[in-house]
């Protein structure tokens, strides 16, 4: 987040994208995630992350 401020990204947008930066769902970077990539329990994480970021962007436009 401090690097976002250095690059001049507005604070509301940084808040909106926080759910995407606060987890491993977008990157799938460690062993159990890679092994479980085809399982049905993997779907809720990325879906929740996408919904949270979309909601954040919508709230930024409203506020």
Secondary structure, 3 states (H helix, E strand, C coil): CHHHHHCCCCHHHHHHCHHHHCCCCCCCCCHHHHHCCCCHHHHHHHHHHHHHHHHHHHHHHHC
